[in-house]
């Protein structure tokens, strides 16, 4: 009986050590990557496109003057104090979007991109707060509190389910880490759809998702009015942030241009 007890104890001990070793290894792996999750530092070669200052906001961003544009503000959005940490951030502030009128006062980068690696952080101040991160001013990664559907938080809008489990909630900072590959064309015709992979607050939630179309119509972004969103054109587009009349904050935005030869965006 003593021999059996000793063997059982040894087995339990070994299993426990293996579990703890694996847990430490996983924790170390997460901690060793400073380029993913809230507070991530820019990777080598990345360009910081928003550092919290009005100077950079004005230098690198502008209003997207789409078919519904109607802002009367001279400078885009507002710079406000970070409600959680020190420093300042930008807020989706423009009365033109009151009532959820997207496209009236969305911001887009002056620079246009094809393939890229993006990091962006956002904070939704109130329940049901709504905004959106648009890749190439075409494809929306949704920012919408309280919605767990294909139209909800963290979804490649209307293409995937919402990875709502990864969301930190209102009043807290969240992060999207994205690798994006633009659609490819051959002889002027679409040959490969756009691809995206994404970490949401350090958790991988999308891997090589093919994006079929631009959703939301002409007011949502470029090509939205082409053949009901299926008429994708072979041209780069800026990173766009949507204003739908809600208080959503953004900070720590950086991007690195890539040239992805293979149809693979996995990290």
C-alpha positions in Angstrom: 0.0 0.0 0.0 2.9 2.4 0.9 4.5 1.6 -2.5 1.2 2.5 -4.3 0.8 5.7 -2.4 4.3 6.7 -3.2 3.8 6.1 -6.9 0.5 8.0 -6.8 2.1 10.9 -5.1 5.0 10.9 -7.6 2.6 10.9 -10.5 0.5 13.8 -9.1 3.7 15.7 -8.4 5.1 15.3 -11.9 1.7 16.4 -13.5 1.7 19.5 -11.2 5.2 20.4 -12.2 4.4 20.0 -15.9 1.3 22.2 -15.5 3.2 24.9 -13.7 6.1 24.8 -16.1 3.7 25.2 -19.1 1.8 28.0 -17.4 5.0 29.9 -16.7 6.2 29.3 -20.3 2.9 30.7 -21.7 3.0 33.7 -19.4 6.6 34.3 -20.4 5.7 34.1 -24.1 3.0 36.7 -23.7 5.2 39.0 -21.5 8.1 38.7 -24.0 6.1 40.2 -26.9 5.9 44.0 -26.3 4.2 44.6 -29.6 0.8 43.1 -28.9 -2.0 44.2 -26.5 -2.8 47.4 -24.7 0.3 49.6 -24.4 2.2 47.8 -27.2 5.4 49.4 -28.4 5.9 50.0 -32.2 7.7 47.3 -34.0 10.9 48.1 -35.9 10.1 50.2 -39.0 6.6 51.2 -37.9 5.3 54.7 -38.2 3.5 56.3 -35.2 0.4 58.0 -36.7 -1.1 59.2 -33.5 0.8 60.0 -30.3 -2.0 61.9 -28.4 -1.1 65.3 -29.7 -3.1 67.8 -31.8 0.1 68.4 -33.9 0.2 64.8 -35.1 -3.5 64.5 -35.5 -3.6 67.5 -37.8 -0.4 66.5 -39.6 -1.4 62.9 -40.4 -5.2 62.8 -40.4 -8.0 64.6 -42.2 -11.8 64.4 -42.6 -12.9 61.8 -45.2 -14.9 63.9 -47.6 -17.3 61.1 -48.8 -20.8 61.6 -50.2 -22.3 62.4 -46.7 -19.5 64.6 -45.4 -21.0 67.6 -43.5 -18.6 68.7 -40.8 -18.2 72.3 -40.0 -15.3 72.0 -37.6 -12.0 73.5 -38.8 -9.9 70.9 -37.0 -10.7 67.2 -36.8 -12.3 65.8 -33.7 -11.0 66.7 -30.2 -8.0 66.1 -28.0 -9.0 65.2 -24.5 -7.4 63.9 -21.3 -6.9 60.2 -21.1 -9.5 59.1 -18.5 -7.4 56.1 -17.4 -3.8 57.0 -17.8 -1.7 60.1 -18.1 -1.5 62.0 -21.4 -4.0 63.0 -24.0 -6.0 61.1 -26.6 -8.4 61.8 -29.5 -12.2 61.5 -29.2 -14.9 61.0 -31.9 -16.2 64.5 -31.4 -18.2 66.2 -34.1 -21.9 67.2 -33.9 -22.4 66.4 -37.6 -22.6 62.7 -36.7 -25.4 63.2 -34.1 -28.0 60.5 -34.5 -25.5 57.9 -35.8 -24.8 59.5 -39.2 -21.6 57.8 -40.2 -19.7 59.3 -43.0 -20.4 62.9 -42.0 -17.2 63.4 -40.0 -15.0 60.3 -40.2 -11.2 60.7 -39.9 -8.8 59.1 -42.4 -5.0 59.1 -42.7 -3.6 61.3 -45.4 -1.3 58.5 -46.3 -2.7 55.5 -48.1 -1.8 51.8 -47.6 -1.8 48.4 -49.2 -0.5 45.6 -46.9 0.3 46.6 -43.3 0.7 45.7 -39.7 -1.5 47.9 -37.4 -1.8 48.6 -33.7 -4.6 50.8 -32.4 -6.1 51.3 -29.0 -9.7 52.4 -28.2 -11.9 53.1 -25.2 -15.7 53.2 -25.4 -17.0 55.6 -22.7 -20.6 54.5 -22.6 -22.8 51.4 -23.2 -23.7 50.9 -26.9 -20.9 53.2 -27.9 -20.2 52.8 -31.6 -17.3 53.6 -33.9 -15.2 51.5 -36.3 -11.7 50.9 -37.6 -11.6 50.8 -41.4 -8.7 49.1 -43.2 -7.9 50.9 -46.4 -11.1 53.0 -45.8 -12.9 49.9 -47.0 -13.1 47.0 -44.6 -14.5 47.7 -41.1 -13.4 46.1 -37.9 -16.3 46.9 -35.7 -16.2 48.9 -32.4 -19.6 48.5 -30.9 -20.3 47.9 -27.2 -23.0 45.4 -26.3 -23.2 43.6 -29.7 -22.0 40.0 -29.9 -23.3 39.3 -33.4 -21.5 39.5 -36.8 -22.2 43.2 -36.6 -20.6 43.4 -33.1 -17.5 44.2 -31.2 -14.3 43.0 -32.9 -16.0 41.4 -35.9 -14.7 41.8 -39.4 -18.1 43.3 -40.0 -20.7 40.9 -41.3 -18.0 38.4 -42.2 -17.2 36.9 -38.7 -18.8 36.5 -35.4 -17.9 39.0 -32.7 -15.0 37.8 -30.4 -16.8 39.6 -27.6 -15.1 37.4 -24.9 -11.9 39.3 -25.5 -13.4 42.8 -24.9 -12.3 44.6 -21.7 -15.6 46.6 -21.5 -16.6 50.2 -21.3 -14.3 52.7 -19.7 -11.3 50.5 -20.3 -8.6 50.5 -23.0 -8.7 47.9 -25.7 -6.4 47.0 -28.5 -6.5 45.6 -32.0 -3.3 44.2 -33.5 -3.9 43.5 -37.2 -2.0 42.2 -40.1 -3.8 43.0 -43.4 -3.1 42.0 -47.0 -4.9 44.0 -49.7 -6.9 42.4 -52.5 -4.9 41.3 -55.5 -5.8 41.8 -59.1 -4.8 40.2 -62.4 -5.4 41.8 -65.8 -7.6 44.4 -64.0 -9.8 41.8 -62.3 -10.0 40.7 -58.7 -8.0 37.5 -58.3 -7.5 37.3 -54.5 -9.7 38.7 -51.7 -8.3 40.9 -48.9 -7.1 38.9 -45.9 -6.9 39.9 -42.2 -5.7 38.3 -39.0 -6.1 40.0 -35.6 -5.3 39.9 -31.9 -7.9 41.5 -29.6 -6.4 42.5 -26.3 -3.7 40.0 -26.8 -5.9 37.1 -27.8 -5.9 35.8 -31.4 -9.4 36.1 -32.7 -9.2 36.1 -36.5 -6.8 34.2 -38.8 -6.7 34.8 -42.5 -10.3 35.9 -42.8 -11.2 36.6 -46.4 -13.2 39.8 -46.8 -15.9 39.5 -49.4 -17.1 43.1 -49.8 -17.3 46.6 -48.5 -20.4 46.9 -46.3 -22.5 49.9 -45.5 -22.8 51.5 -48.9 -21.1 54.6 -50.4 -21.2 56.5 -47.1 -19.1 53.9 -45.3 -15.9 54.1 -47.4 -14.3 53.8 -50.8 -15.8 51.2 -53.2 -18.9 50.9 -50.9 -21.1 52.2 -53.7 -19.5 50.0 -56.4 -21.7 47.0 -57.3 -23.2 46.9 -53.8 -19.8 46.7 -52.3 -18.4 43.9 -54.4 -16.8 46.3 -56.9 -13.4 46.5 -55.2 -10.8 48.5 -57.0 -7.1 48.2 -57.2 -6.0 51.2 -55.2 -4.7 51.8 -51.7 -6.7 53.5 -49.0 -6.1 55.2 -45.7 -6.8 54.0 -42.2 -10.2 55.4 -41.2 -11.9 55.9 -37.8 -15.6 56.3 -37.8 -17.7 58.8 -35.9 -21.3 57.8 -35.2 -22.0 60.4 -32.6 -20.7 58.4 -29.6 -17.8 59.1 -27.3 -15.1 56.7 -28.4 -11.4 57.5 -27.7 -8.3 56.4 -29.6 -4.6 56.4 -28.8 -1.3 54.7 -29.5 -1.8 54.2 -33.2 1.1 52.8 -35.3 1.4 51.1 -38.6 4.1 49.4 -40.6 3.8 48.9 -44.4 4.4 45.4 -45.6 4.6 43.6 -48.9 3.0 40.2 -48.4 3.8 38.0 -51.4 1.9 35.0 -50.0 -1.8 35.0 -49.2 -1.0 34.7 -45.4 -1.5 37.3 -42.7 -1.1 35.0 -39.7 1.2 36.4 -37.0 
